[in-house]
């Protein structure tokens, strides 16, 4: 996935997602790794990829931002 996203307005993107009861955050998978979980109004979906908490923090943060942006686009498309 080499998509480039404009994260300059990430606070607006996250605000829209929060208003639609969508939260995305890391959860502990094991002692060394995290996975990403998406919570949509209590319905939780755990991602398949693992991220090492010591060496892959930037990748984890970027993926969370990317997921927020993708969901934001879906919300905007639904409104139109």
ABEGO torsion letter per residue (X at the ends): XABBBBAAAAAAAAAAAAAAGBBBBBBBABAABBBBBBBBGGBBBBBABBBBAAAAAAAAAAAAAAAAAAAAAAAAAAAX
